[in-house]
Amino acid sequence: MLKKQSDSAQNLANDPAGLGRQLRTCRKERALTMQYVADAAGLSVGFISQVERGLTSPSLSSLVSIARVLEKPISHFLDQPGSGDELTRQRDRVSYKIVGGDISYERLSAGFPGSTLRSVIVHEPPGHRVEPISHEGEEMFFVLAGEITVEIESVRSVLKSGDSIHFDSRKTHSTWNHTTAMSSILWCGTMDVFGEGEPDPIHKGINP
């Protein structure tokens, strides 16, 4: 079951360049530099600049990281399926994307008091590269179909169907679908990509 779409999410859905403009507006309202946002979000300043100009779309984890630095809920920029029931059926799951993005997601995990595990199925198109990022927590990839290259602290590993990798998310990591076919990955992690947990104090007290 989908939660009600916010007005901002509706506006962004109809305006592919709107996400970058909203992020830039929120950053300027807080008088933050792009360099500060990049450093605090675990991303590069070049990537932040591209996102703000509408030249590229962030991955889910990158958008969550940027939103936290800007002290905005992820729902301000992206409408996602609600927590729903503990059980999900493939036929009932909703596929969604970040506006302007090529990657699609299917939510698997439910939300309940005390839960710390989140999971989605990520469908990564041929040739797509996910921007390098580092953030709190841990995560695991399990390849359901296709292949991906995973790079963690400059070490590359090719994962094929049935392969998995589990790592500390504080290490700079990225993925690349190096093939000519769609890849599907089960992602599990502790990062609150749905924005349903308690407010995250990770960036509090950091001065630009």
Backbone as JSON Lines, residues from 0, in Angstrom:
{"i":0,"aa":"M","n":[0.84,-1.19,0.0],"ca":[0.0,0.0,0.0],"c":[0.88,1.25,0.0]}
{"i":1,"aa":"L","n":[0.56,2.19,-0.88],"ca":[1.35,3.41,-0.96],"c":[0.86,4.44,0.04]}
{"i":2,"aa":"K","n":[1.82,5.15,0.64],"ca":[1.44,6.26,1.48],"c":[1.05,7.42,0.59]}
{"i":3,"aa":"K","n":[0.34,8.39,1.13],"ca":[-0.11,9.53,0.36],"c":[1.09,10.33,-0.15]}
{"i":4,"aa":"Q","n":[1.06,10.67,-1.42],"ca":[2.17,11.4,-2.0],"c":[2.14,12.85,-1.55]}
{"i":5,"aa":"S","n":[3.29,13.35,-1.12],"ca":[3.39,14.73,-0.66],"c":[3.32,15.68,-1.84]}
{"i":6,"aa":"D","n":[2.95,16.93,-1.58],"ca":[2.88,17.92,-2.65],"c":[4.24,18.1,-3.3]}
{"i":7,"aa":"S","n":[5.3,18.14,-2.49],"ca":[6.64,18.34,-3.05],"c":[7.02,17.17,-3.95]}
{"i":8,"aa":"A","n":[6.68,15.96,-3.53],"ca":[7.0,14.78,-4.35],"c":[6.21,14.82,-5.66]}
{"i":9,"aa":"Q","n":[4.95,15.26,-5.61],"ca":[4.16,15.37,-6.82],"c":[4.77,16.39,-7.77]}
{"i":10,"aa":"N","n":[5.2,17.52,-7.23],"ca":[5.81,18.55,-8.06],"c":[7.08,18.04,-8.72]}
{"i":11,"aa":"L","n":[7.92,17.32,-7.96],"ca":[9.16,16.8,-8.51],"c":[8.9,15.77,-9.59]}
{"i":12,"aa":"A","n":[7.86,14.95,-9.4],"ca":[7.55,13.93,-10.38],"c":[7.22,14.55,-11.73]}
{"i":13,"aa":"N","n":[6.66,15.76,-11.73],"ca":[6.28,16.43,-12.96],"c":[7.38,17.36,-13.48]}
{"i":14,"aa":"D","n":[8.49,17.44,-12.77],"ca":[9.55,18.38,-13.13],"c":[10.9,17.73,-12.87]}
{"i":15,"aa":"P","n":[11.48,17.05,-13.88],"ca":[12.74,16.34,-13.68],"c":[13.88,17.19,-13.13]}
{"i":16,"aa":"A","n":[13.9,18.49,-13.46],"ca":[14.97,19.35,-12.97],"c":[14.66,19.89,-11.58]}
{"i":17,"aa":"G","n":[13.44,19.62,-11.09],"ca":[13.02,20.2,-9.82],"c":[13.77,19.69,-8.62]}
{"i":18,"aa":"L","n":[14.23,18.44,-8.66],"ca":[14.94,17.88,-7.52],"c":[16.22,18.67,-7.25]}
{"i":19,"aa":"G","n":[16.98,18.94,-8.29],"ca":[18.22,19.7,-8.12],"c":[17.95,21.09,-7.59]}
{"i":20,"aa":"R","n":[16.9,21.73,-8.12],"ca":[16.57,23.08,-7.65],"c":[16.14,23.07,-6.19]}
{"i":21,"aa":"Q","n":[15.37,22.08,-5.81],"ca":[14.94,22.01,-4.41],"c":[16.12,21.78,-3.47]}
{"i":22,"aa":"L","n":[17.03,20.91,-3.87],"ca":[18.2,20.66,-3.04],"c":[19.05,21.92,-2.91]}
{"i":23,"aa":"R","n":[19.22,22.63,-4.02],"ca":[20.01,23.86,-3.99],"c":[19.34,24.92,-3.1]}
{"i":24,"aa":"T","n":[18.02,25.05,-3.24],"ca":[17.28,26.02,-2.42],"c":[17.42,25.7,-0.94]}
{"i":25,"aa":"C","n":[17.27,24.43,-0.58],"ca":[17.39,24.03,0.83],"c":[18.8,24.28,1.35]}
{"i":26,"aa":"R","n":[19.79,24.03,0.5],"ca":[21.18,24.27,0.91],"c":[21.43,25.75,1.17]}
{"i":27,"aa":"K","n":[20.94,26.6,0.27],"ca":[21.16,28.03,0.42],"c":[20.37,28.6,1.6]}
{"i":28,"aa":"E","n":[19.2,28.04,1.88],"ca":[18.43,28.48,3.04],"c":[19.2,28.25,4.33]}
{"i":29,"aa":"R","n":[20.02,27.22,4.35],"ca":[20.83,26.91,5.53],"c":[22.22,27.51,5.45]}
{"i":30,"aa":"A","n":[22.47,28.26,4.37],"ca":[23.76,28.93,4.18],"c":[24.92,27.93,4.21]}
{"i":31,"aa":"L","n":[24.73,26.8,3.54],"ca":[25.77,25.77,3.47],"c":[26.45,25.81,2.11]}
{"i":32,"aa":"T","n":[27.73,25.54,2.07],"ca":[28.44,25.44,0.81],"c":[28.27,24.04,0.24]}
{"i":33,"aa":"M","n":[28.47,23.91,-1.07],"ca":[28.41,22.59,-1.69],"c":[29.5,21.69,-1.12]}
{"i":34,"aa":"Q","n":[30.65,22.27,-0.83],"ca":[31.74,21.48,-0.27],"c":[31.36,20.89,1.09]}
{"i":35,"aa":"Y","n":[30.69,21.7,1.91],"ca":[30.26,21.22,3.22],"c":[29.25,20.08,3.08]}
{"i":36,"aa":"V","n":[28.27,20.27,2.21],"ca":[27.25,19.23,2.0],"c":[27.92,17.95,1.52]}
{"i":37,"aa":"A","n":[28.85,18.08,0.57],"ca":[29.55,16.91,0.04],"c":[30.31,16.18,1.14]}
{"i":38,"aa":"D","n":[31.07,16.92,1.93],"ca":[31.87,16.3,2.99],"c":[30.98,15.62,4.03]}
{"i":39,"aa":"A","n":[29.91,16.29,4.44],"ca":[29.03,15.74,5.47],"c":[28.21,14.56,4.97]}
{"i":40,"aa":"A","n":[27.92,14.53,3.67],"ca":[27.11,13.45,3.09],"c":[27.97,12.29,2.6]}
{"i":41,"aa":"G","n":[29.3,12.44,2.63],"ca":[30.17,11.37,2.16],"c":[30.22,11.26,0.65]}
{"i":42,"aa":"L","n":[30.03,12.4,-0.04],"ca":[30.01,12.43,-1.5],"c":[31.04,13.43,-2.01]}
{"i":43,"aa":"S","n":[31.2,13.52,-3.32],"ca":[32.13,14.49,-3.89],"c":[31.4,15.79,-4.2]}
{"i":44,"aa":"V","n":[32.14,16.9,-4.15],"ca":[31.52,18.2,-4.44],"c":[31.1,18.27,-5.91]}
{"i":45,"aa":"G","n":[31.84,17.59,-6.79],"ca":[31.46,17.56,-8.19],"c":[30.11,16.89,-8.39]}
{"i":46,"aa":"F","n":[29.87,15.83,-7.64],"ca":[28.59,15.13,-7.74],"c":[27.45,16.02,-7.23]}
{"i":47,"aa":"I","n":[27.64,16.7,-6.1],"ca":[26.62,17.6,-5.57],"c":[26.29,18.67,-6.59]}
{"i":48,"aa":"S","n":[27.3,19.22,-7.24],"ca":[27.1,20.24,-8.25],"c":[26.26,19.71,-9.42]}
{"i":49,"aa":"Q","n":[26.57,18.5,-9.86],"ca":[25.82,17.9,-10.97],"c":[24.37,17.66,-10.61]}
{"i":50,"aa":"V","n":[24.13,17.2,-9.37],"ca":[22.75,16.96,-8.92],"c":[21.98,18.26,-8.88]}
{"i":51,"aa":"E","n":[22.58,19.3,-8.32],"ca":[21.88,20.59,-8.2],"c":[21.57,21.2,-9.56]}
{"i":52,"aa":"R","n":[22.4,20.92,-10.54],"ca":[22.17,21.46,-11.89],"c":[21.28,20.55,-12.74]}
{"i":53,"aa":"G","n":[20.82,19.45,-12.15],"ca":[19.94,18.55,-12.87],"c":[20.64,17.72,-13.92]}
{"i":54,"aa":"L","n":[21.96,17.56,-13.81],"ca":[22.73,16.81,-14.79],"c":[22.79,15.32,-14.47]}
{"i":55,"aa":"T","n":[22.54,14.98,-13.21],"ca":[22.53,13.58,-12.8],"c":[21.54,13.41,-11.66]}
{"i":56,"aa":"S","n":[21.16,12.19,-11.42],"ca":[20.21,11.89,-10.34],"c":[20.91,11.06,-9.27]}
{"i":57,"aa":"P","n":[20.71,11.36,-8.0],"ca":[21.37,10.59,-6.94],"c":[20.73,9.23,-6.74]}
{"i":58,"aa":"S","n":[21.48,8.31,-6.19],"ca":[20.92,7.03,-5.76],"c":[20.1,7.27,-4.49]}
{"i":59,"aa":"L","n":[19.39,6.27,-4.05],"ca":[18.56,6.4,-2.85],"c":[19.4,6.74,-1.63]}
{"i":60,"aa":"S","n":[20.52,6.04,-1.43],"ca":[21.34,6.3,-0.26],"c":[21.97,7.69,-0.31]}
{"i":61,"aa":"S","n":[22.35,8.14,-1.51],"ca":[22.93,9.48,-1.64],"c":[21.9,10.56,-1.35]}
{"i":62,"aa":"L","n":[20.68,10.37,-1.83],"ca":[19.63,11.36,-1.57],"c":[19.32,11.42,-0.08]}
{"i":63,"aa":"V","n":[19.29,10.27,0.58],"ca":[19.06,10.24,2.02],"c":[20.18,10.99,2.75]}
{"i":64,"aa":"S","n":[21.43,10.75,2.35],"ca":[22.56,11.42,2.99],"c":[22.51,12.93,2.81]}
{"i":65,"aa":"I","n":[22.17,13.37,1.6],"ca":[22.08,14.81,1.34],"c":[20.94,15.43,2.14]}
{"i":66,"aa":"A","n":[19.79,14.74,2.16],"ca":[18.63,15.25,2.9],"c":[18.94,15.42,4.38]}
{"i":67,"aa":"R","n":[19.71,14.49,4.95],"ca":[20.07,14.59,6.36],"c":[20.92,15.81,6.64]}
{"i":68,"aa":"V","n":[21.87,16.08,5.74],"ca":[22.71,17.26,5.93],"c":[21.87,18.53,5.87]}
{"i":69,"aa":"L","n":[20.87,18.52,4.99],"ca":[19.99,19.68,4.84],"c":[18.9,19.72,5.9]}
{"i":70,"aa":"E","n":[18.88,18.68,6.76],"ca":[17.89,18.56,7.84],"c":[16.46,18.58,7.31]}
{"i":71,"aa":"K","n":[16.28,17.8,6.24],"ca":[14.97,17.62,5.64],"c":[14.64,16.13,5.62]}
{"i":72,"aa":"P","n":[13.38,15.75,5.82],"ca":[13.02,14.33,5.71],"c":[13.13,13.89,4.26]}
{"i":73,"aa":"I","n":[13.46,12.64,4.03],"ca":[13.57,12.13,2.67],"c":[12.25,12.29,1.92]}
{"i":74,"aa":"S","n":[11.13,12.27,2.65],"ca":[9.81,12.42,2.02],"c":[9.63,13.8,1.4]}
{"i":75,"aa":"H","n":[10.47,14.76,1.76],"ca":[10.41,16.1,1.16],"c":[10.82,16.05,-0.3]}
{"i":76,"aa":"F","n":[11.65,15.06,-0.66],"ca":[12.19,14.96,-2.0],"c":[11.73,13.72,-2.77]}
{"i":77,"aa":"L","n":[11.23,12.71,-2.05],"ca":[10.9,11.45,-2.71],"c":[9.73,10.78,-2.03]}
{"i":78,"aa":"D","n":[8.76,10.36,-2.82],"ca":[7.64,9.59,-2.3],"c":[7.94,8.11,-2.48]}
{"i":79,"aa":"Q","n":[7.88,7.35,-1.38],"ca":[8.18,5.92,-1.42],"c":[7.01,5.11,-0.88]}
{"i":80,"aa":"P","n":[6.94,3.84,-1.22],"ca":[5.89,2.98,-0.64],"c":[6.0,2.97,0.88]}
{"i":81,"aa":"G","n":[4.85,2.9,1.55],"ca":[4.83,2.83,3.0],"c":[5.31,1.49,3.51]}
{"i":82,"aa":"S","n":[5.36,1.36,4.82],"ca":[5.91,0.14,5.43],"c":[5.06,-1.08,5.15]}
{"i":83,"aa":"G","n":[3.75,-0.91,5.05],"ca":[2.89,-2.03,4.7],"c":[2.93,-3.16,5.7]}
{"i":84,"aa":"D","n":[2.74,-4.39,5.2],"ca":[2.71,-5.57,6.05],"c":[4.09,-6.23,6.12]}
{"i":85,"aa":"E","n":[4.21,-7.17,7.06],"ca":[5.46,-7.92,7.18],"c":[5.72,-8.78,5.94]}
{"i":86,"aa":"L","n":[4.65,-9.24,5.31],"ca":[4.74,-10.08,4.13],"c":[4.54,-9.24,2.87]}
{"i":87,"aa":"T","n":[5.4,-9.43,1.87],"ca":[5.19,-8.78,0.57],"c":[5.06,-9.85,-0.51]}
{"i":88,"aa":"R","n":[4.19,-9.59,-1.47],"ca":[4.01,-10.46,-2.62],"c":[4.57,-9.74,-3.84]}
{"i":89,"aa":"Q","n":[5.27,-10.47,-4.68],"ca":[5.9,-9.85,-5.85],"c":[4.88,-9.09,-6.69]}
{"i":90,"aa":"R","n":[3.7,-9.66,-6.86],"ca":[2.7,-9.03,-7.71],"c":[2.17,-7.72,-7.14]}
{"i":91,"aa":"D","n":[2.34,-7.53,-5.82],"ca":[1.8,-6.34,-5.18],"c":[2.82,-5.23,-4.96]}
{"i":92,"aa":"R","n":[4.11,-5.54,-5.11],"ca":[5.13,-4.54,-4.83],"c":[5.15,-3.46,-5.91]}
{"i":93,"aa":"V","n":[5.39,-2.24,-5.47],"ca":[5.42,-1.09,-6.37],"c":[6.87,-0.73,-6.7]}
{"i":94,"aa":"S","n":[7.15,-0.6,-7.99],"ca":[8.47,-0.18,-8.42],"c":[8.49,1.34,-8.51]}
{"i":95,"aa":"Y","n":[9.55,1.98,-7.99],"ca":[9.61,3.44,-8.03],"c":[11.03,3.9,-8.31]}
{"i":96,"aa":"K","n":[11.15,5.15,-8.74],"ca":[12.45,5.74,-9.07],"c":[12.57,7.12,-8.47]}
{"i":97,"aa":"I","n":[13.81,7.57,-8.3],"ca":[14.08,8.96,-7.99],"c":[13.95,9.72,-9.3]}
{"i":98,"aa":"V","n":[13.32,10.87,-9.27],"ca":[13.05,11.61,-10.5],"c":[14.33,11.82,-11.3]}
{"i":99,"aa":"G","n":[14.26,11.51,-12.6],"ca":[15.41,11.66,-13.47],"c":[16.38,10.5,-13.41]}
{"i":100,"aa":"G","n":[16.15,9.53,-12.53],"ca":[17.07,8.43,-12.34],"c":[16.76,7.22,-13.21]}
{"i":101,"aa":"D","n":[17.75,6.35,-13.37],"ca":[17.6,5.13,-14.17],"c":[17.36,3.9,-13.3]}
{"i":102,"aa":"I","n":[17.76,3.99,-12.03],"ca":[17.61,2.84,-11.12],"c":[16.2,2.79,-10.58]}
{"i":103,"aa":"S","n":[15.62,1.6,-10.52],"ca":[14.31,1.43,-9.9],"c":[14.44,0.57,-8.65]}
{"i":104,"aa":"Y","n":[13.5,0.76,-7.73],"ca":[13.54,0.1,-6.43],"c":[12.2,-0.57,-6.13]}
{"i":105,"aa":"E","n":[12.27,-1.66,-5.38],"ca":[11.08,-2.32,-4.82],"c":[11.31,-2.48,-3.32]}
{"i":106,"aa":"R","n":[10.44,-1.92,-2.51],"ca":[10.61,-2.04,-1.07],"c":[10.22,-3.43,-0.59]}
{"i":107,"aa":"L","n":[11.06,-4.0,0.27],"ca":[10.78,-5.31,0.86],"c":[10.5,-5.22,2.35]}
{"i":108,"aa":"S","n":[11.3,-4.43,3.08],"ca":[11.21,-4.43,4.55],"c":[10.01,-3.66,5.06]}
{"i":109,"aa":"A","n":[9.49,-4.15,6.2],"ca":[8.4,-3.47,6.89],"c":[9.0,-2.51,7.9]}
{"i":110,"aa":"G","n":[8.14,-1.68,8.49],"ca":[8.59,-0.78,9.53],"c":[7.83,-1.04,10.81]}
{"i":111,"aa":"F","n":[8.55,-1.21,11.9],"ca":[7.91,-1.43,13.19],"c":[8.83,-0.9,14.28]}
{"i":112,"aa":"P","n":[8.31,-0.62,15.46],"ca":[9.14,-0.05,16.53],"c":[10.37,-0.9,16.82]}
{"i":113,"aa":"G","n":[11.53,-0.27,16.81],"ca":[12.76,-0.97,17.11],"c":[13.45,-1.61,15.92]}
{"i":114,"aa":"S","n":[12.81,-1.6,14.75],"ca":[13.44,-2.24,13.59],"c":[14.63,-1.43,13.11]}
{"i":115,"aa":"T","n":[15.69,-2.12,12.72],"ca":[16.91,-1.44,12.25],"c":[17.34,-1.91,10.86]}
{"i":116,"aa":"L","n":[16.67,-2.91,10.33],"ca":[17.04,-3.47,9.03],"c":[16.12,-2.93,7.94]}
{"i":117,"aa":"R","n":[16.71,-2.47,6.86],"ca":[15.93,-2.03,5.7],"c":[16.39,-2.82,4.48]}
{"i":118,"aa":"S","n":[15.48,-3.07,3.56],"ca":[15.88,-3.8,2.36],"c":[15.02,-3.4,1.17]}
{"i":119,"aa":"V","n":[15.66,-3.39,0.02],"ca":[14.99,-3.12,-1.25],"c":[15.61,-4.01,-2.3]}
{"i":120,"aa":"I","n":[14.88,-4.23,-3.39],"ca":[15.46,-4.82,-4.58],"c":[15.81,-3.66,-5.5]}
{"i":121,"aa":"V","n":[17.06,-3.65,-5.96],"ca":[17.56,-2.58,-6.81],"c":[17.72,-3.12,-8.23]}
{"i":122,"aa":"H","n":[17.1,-2.44,-9.19],"ca":[17.25,-2.82,-10.59],"c":[18.14,-1.79,-11.26]}
{"i":123,"aa":"E","n":[19.37,-2.21,-11.61],"ca":[20.38,-1.3,-12.14],"c":[20.55,-1.55,-13.64]}
{"i":124,"aa":"P","n":[20.29,-0.55,-14.48],"ca":[20.35,-0.75,-15.93],"c":[21.77,-0.92,-16.46]}
{"i":125,"aa":"P","n":[21.92,-1.42,-17.67],"ca":[23.24,-1.63,-18.27],"c":[24.06,-0.34,-18.28]}
{"i":126,"aa":"G","n":[25.33,-0.45,-17.89],"ca":[26.24,0.67,-17.95],"c":[26.12,1.68,-16.82]}
{"i":127,"aa":"H","n":[25.13,1.53,-15.97],"ca":[24.93,2.54,-14.92],"c":[25.98,2.43,-13.82]}
{"i":128,"aa":"R","n":[26.48,3.58,-13.41],"ca":[27.43,3.66,-12.29],"c":[26.79,4.43,-11.15]}
{"i":129,"aa":"V","n":[26.86,3.87,-9.96],"ca":[26.37,4.55,-8.77],"c":[27.54,5.31,-8.15]}
{"i":130,"aa":"E","n":[27.29,6.57,-7.81],"ca":[28.33,7.45,-7.3],"c":[28.97,6.92,-6.02]}
{"i":131,"aa":"P","n":[30.28,7.09,-5.85],"ca":[30.96,6.67,-4.61],"c":[30.39,7.43,-3.41]}
{"i":132,"aa":"I","n":[30.2,6.73,-2.31],"ca":[29.63,7.32,-1.1],"c":[30.13,6.58,0.12]}
{"i":133,"aa":"S","n":[30.17,7.26,1.24],"ca":[30.42,6.61,2.53],"c":[29.41,7.18,3.52]}
{"i":134,"aa":"H","n":[28.92,6.33,4.41],"ca":[27.92,6.76,5.38],"c":[27.92,5.78,6.55]}
{"i":135,"aa":"E","n":[27.09,6.05,7.54],"ca":[27.05,5.19,8.71],"c":[26.43,3.83,8.39]}
{"i":136,"aa":"G","n":[26.7,2.85,9.27],"ca":[26.01,1.57,9.18],"c":[26.77,0.5,8.42]}
{"i":137,"aa":"E","n":[26.01,-0.52,8.0],"ca":[26.55,-1.64,7.24],"c":[25.52,-2.05,6.22]}
{"i":138,"aa":"E","n":[25.96,-2.75,5.19],"ca":[25.04,-3.19,4.16],"c":[25.54,-4.45,3.48]}
{"i":139,"aa":"M","n":[24.6,-5.1,2.8],"ca":[24.92,-6.32,2.08],"c":[24.22,-6.29,0.73]}
{"i":140,"aa":"F","n":[24.95,-6.72,-0.31],"ca":[24.36,-6.89,-1.64],"c":[24.31,-8.39,-1.94]}
{"i":141,"aa":"F","n":[23.2,-8.84,-2.49],"ca":[23.08,-10.21,-2.99],"c":[22.55,-10.1,-4.41]}
{"i":142,"aa":"V","n":[23.31,-10.59,-5.38],"ca":[22.92,-10.45,-6.78],"c":[21.86,-11.49,-7.13]}
{"i":143,"aa":"L","n":[20.71,-11.0,-7.53],"ca":[19.6,-11.87,-7.92],"c":[19.67,-12.25,-9.39]}
{"i":144,"aa":"A","n":[20.1,-11.31,-10.22],"ca":[20.2,-11.55,-11.66],"c":[21.24,-10.61,-12.25]}
{"i":145,"aa":"G","n":[21.95,-11.1,-13.25],"ca":[22.96,-10.28,-13.91],"c":[24.27,-10.24,-13.14]}
{"i":146,"aa":"E","n":[25.04,-9.19,-13.36],"ca":[26.33,-9.0,-12.71],"c":[26.51,-7.54,-12.35]}
{"i":147,"aa":"I","n":[27.31,-7.26,-11.33],"ca":[27.7,-5.89,-11.02],"c":[29.16,-5.89,-10.55]}
{"i":148,"aa":"T","n":[29.8,-4.76,-10.75],"ca":[31.12,-4.53,-10.17],"c":[30.92,-3.69,-8.92]}
{"i":149,"aa":"V","n":[31.45,-4.16,-7.8],"ca":[31.39,-3.42,-6.54],"c":[32.79,-2.94,-6.21]}
{"i":150,"aa":"E","n":[32.92,-1.65,-5.93],"ca":[34.22,-1.09,-5.56],"c":[34.15,-0.56,-4.14]}
{"i":151,"aa":"I","n":[35.01,-1.07,-3.27],"ca":[35.06,-0.66,-1.87],"c":[36.5,-0.25,-1.55]}
{"i":152,"aa":"E","n":[36.68,1.02,-1.23],"ca":[38.02,1.54,-0.94],"c":[39.01,1.15,-2.03]}
{"i":153,"aa":"S","n":[38.59,1.39,-3.3],"ca":[39.43,1.17,-4.49],"c":[39.67,-0.29,-4.83]}
{"i":154,"aa":"V","n":[39.05,-1.22,-4.1],"ca":[39.16,-2.65,-4.42],"c":[37.91,-3.09,-5.15]}
{"i":155,"aa":"R","n":[38.07,-3.59,-6.37],"ca":[36.93,-3.98,-7.2],"c":[36.68,-5.48,-7.14]}
{"i":156,"aa":"S","n":[35.4,-5.83,-7.08],"ca":[34.99,-7.23,-7.11],"c":[33.82,-7.37,-8.07]}
{"i":157,"aa":"V","n":[33.84,-8.39,-8.91],"ca":[32.72,-8.67,-9.8],"c":[31.81,-9.69,-9.14]}
{"i":158,"aa":"L","n":[30.55,-9.33,-8.96],"ca":[29.58,-10.22,-8.35],"c":[28.61,-10.71,-9.43]}
{"i":159,"aa":"K","n":[28.45,-12.03,-9.48],"ca":[27.51,-12.63,-10.42],"c":[26.3,-13.15,-9.66]}
{"i":160,"aa":"S","n":[25.31,-13.61,-10.39],"ca":[24.09,-14.11,-9.77],"c":[24.4,-15.14,-8.69]}
{"i":161,"aa":"G","n":[23.89,-14.92,-7.49],"ca":[24.14,-15.81,-6.37],"c":[25.27,-15.36,-5.47]}
{"i":162,"aa":"D","n":[26.06,-14.37,-5.91],"ca":[27.17,-13.85,-5.1],"c":[26.67,-12.75,-4.16]}
{"i":163,"aa":"S","n":[27.42,-12.53,-3.08],"ca":[27.04,-11.48,-2.13],"c":[28.29,-10.82,-1.57]}
{"i":164,"aa":"I","n":[28.08,-9.64,-0.97],"ca":[29.16,-8.94,-0.29],"c":[28.55,-8.16,0.87]}
{"i":165,"aa":"H","n":[29.22,-8.19,2.02],"ca":[28.75,-7.54,3.26],"c":[29.89,-6.68,3.76]}
{"i":166,"aa":"F","n":[29.62,-5.38,4.02],"ca":[30.72,-4.48,4.34],"c":[30.28,-3.32,5.24]}
{"i":167,"aa":"D","n":[31.27,-2.64,5.78],"ca":[31.09,-1.47,6.6],"c":[30.82,-0.27,5.68]}
{"i":168,"aa":"S","n":[29.65,0.34,5.82],"ca":[29.26,1.42,4.91],"c":[30.1,2.67,5.06]}
{"i":169,"aa":"R","n":[30.91,2.75,6.13],"ca":[31.79,3.9,6.3],"c":[32.93,3.88,5.31]}
{"i":170,"aa":"K","n":[33.15,2.73,4.67],"ca":[34.14,2.64,3.6],"c":[33.51,3.18,2.32]}
{"i":171,"aa":"T","n":[34.27,3.98,1.59],"ca":[33.75,4.53,0.33],"c":[33.44,3.4,-0.64]}
{"i":172,"aa":"H","n":[32.21,3.39,-1.14],"ca":[31.78,2.28,-1.99],"c":[30.92,2.76,-3.15]}
{"i":173,"aa":"S","n":[30.89,1.98,-4.2],"ca":[30.06,2.28,-5.37],"c":[29.83,1.0,-6.15]}
{"i":174,"aa":"T","n":[28.87,1.05,-7.07],"ca":[28.6,-0.11,-7.92],"c":[28.53,0.32,-9.38]}
{"i":175,"aa":"W","n":[28.72,-0.63,-10.24],"ca":[28.68,-0.38,-11.69],"c":[28.15,-1.63,-12.38]}
{"i":176,"aa":"N","n":[27.11,-1.43,-13.18],"ca":[26.63,-2.53,-14.0],"c":[27.46,-2.5,-15.28]}
{"i":177,"aa":"H","n":[28.48,-3.34,-15.32],"ca":[29.43,-3.34,-16.43],"c":[28.93,-4.15,-17.62]}
{"i":178,"aa":"T","n":[27.71,-4.68,-17.53],"ca":[27.19,-5.56,-18.59],"c":[26.22,-4.82,-19.5]}
{"i":179,"aa":"T","n":[25.67,-5.57,-20.46],"ca":[24.68,-5.0,-21.39],"c":[23.26,-5.44,-21.04]}
{"i":180,"aa":"A","n":[23.09,-6.0,-19.84],"ca":[21.78,-6.47,-19.39],"c":[21.45,-5.86,-18.03]}
{"i":181,"aa":"M","n":[20.17,-5.84,-17.7],"ca":[19.74,-5.34,-16.4],"c":[20.26,-6.24,-15.28]}
{"i":182,"aa":"S","n":[20.67,-5.62,-14.18],"ca":[21.08,-6.37,-13.0],"c":[20.11,-6.09,-11.86]}
{"i":183,"aa":"S","n":[19.79,-7.12,-11.09],"ca":[18.9,-6.96,-9.95],"c":[19.62,-7.42,-8.69]}
{"i":184,"aa":"I","n":[19.6,-6.54,-7.68],"ca":[20.35,-6.79,-6.45],"c":[19.44,-6.66,-5.25]}
{"i":185,"aa":"L","n":[19.53,-7.61,-4.34],"ca":[18.87,-7.47,-3.05],"c":[19.8,-6.65,-2.16]}
{"i":186,"aa":"W","n":[19.34,-5.48,-1.73],"ca":[20.12,-4.62,-0.83],"c":[19.53,-4.68,0.56]}
{"i":187,"aa":"C","n":[20.35,-4.96,1.55],"ca":[19.94,-4.92,2.95],"c":[20.93,-4.04,3.7]}
{"i":188,"aa":"G","n":[20.42,-3.16,4.55],"ca":[21.32,-2.29,5.28],"c":[20.65,-1.67,6.49]}
{"i":189,"aa":"T","n":[21.45,-0.97,7.27],"ca":[20.95,-0.32,8.48],"c":[20.66,1.16,8.26]}
{"i":190,"aa":"M","n":[21.04,1.71,7.13],"ca":[20.73,3.11,6.83],"c":[19.22,3.26,6.68]}
{"i":191,"aa":"D","n":[18.67,4.31,7.29],"ca":[17.22,4.51,7.24],"c":[16.83,5.19,5.93]}
{"i":192,"aa":"V","n":[16.82,4.4,4.86],"ca":[16.53,4.95,3.53],"c":[15.07,5.35,3.35]}
{"i":193,"aa":"F","n":[14.21,4.93,4.27],"ca":[12.79,5.28,4.17],"c":[12.4,6.46,5.06]}
{"i":194,"aa":"G","n":[13.31,6.88,5.93],"ca":[13.03,8.03,6.77],"c":[11.95,7.8,7.8]}
{"i":195,"aa":"E","n":[11.87,6.58,8.29],"ca":[10.79,6.26,9.25],"c":[11.29,6.11,10.69]}
{"i":196,"aa":"G","n":[12.6,6.21,10.89],"ca":[13.15,6.07,12.23],"c":[13.18,7.38,12.97]}
{"i":197,"aa":"E","n":[13.9,7.4,14.08],"ca":[14.05,8.63,14.85],"c":[14.92,9.61,14.09]}
{"i":198,"aa":"P","n":[14.76,10.91,14.33],"ca":[15.62,11.91,13.67],"c":[17.09,11.57,13.87]}
{"i":199,"aa":"D","n":[17.84,11.67,12.79],"ca":[19.25,11.28,12.82],"c":[20.12,12.46,13.24]}
{"i":200,"aa":"P","n":[20.85,12.35,14.35],"ca":[21.66,13.47,14.83],"c":[23.06,13.47,14.26]}
{"i":201,"aa":"I","n":[23.33,12.67,13.23],"ca":[24.69,12.47,12.77],"c":[25.37,13.75,12.34]}
{"i":202,"aa":"H","n":[24.6,14.68,11.76],"ca":[25.22,15.9,11.27],"c":[25.03,17.08,12.22]}
{"i":203,"aa":"K","n":[24.38,16.87,13.34],"ca":[24.19,17.96,14.29],"c":[25.53,18.4,14.86]}
{"i":204,"aa":"G","n":[25.67,19.68,15.04],"ca":[26.87,20.19,15.67],"c":[28.05,20.36,14.72]}
{"i":205,"aa":"I","n":[27.85,20.04,13.43],"ca":[28.91,20.24,12.46],"c":[28.77,21.64,11.89]}
{"i":206,"aa":"N","n":[29.8,22.42,11.95],"ca":[29.75,23.78,11.44],"c":[30.29,23.84,10.03]}
{"i":207,"aa":"P","n":[29.61,24.54,9.13],"ca":[30.08,24.64,7.74],"c":[31.36,25.44,7.65]}
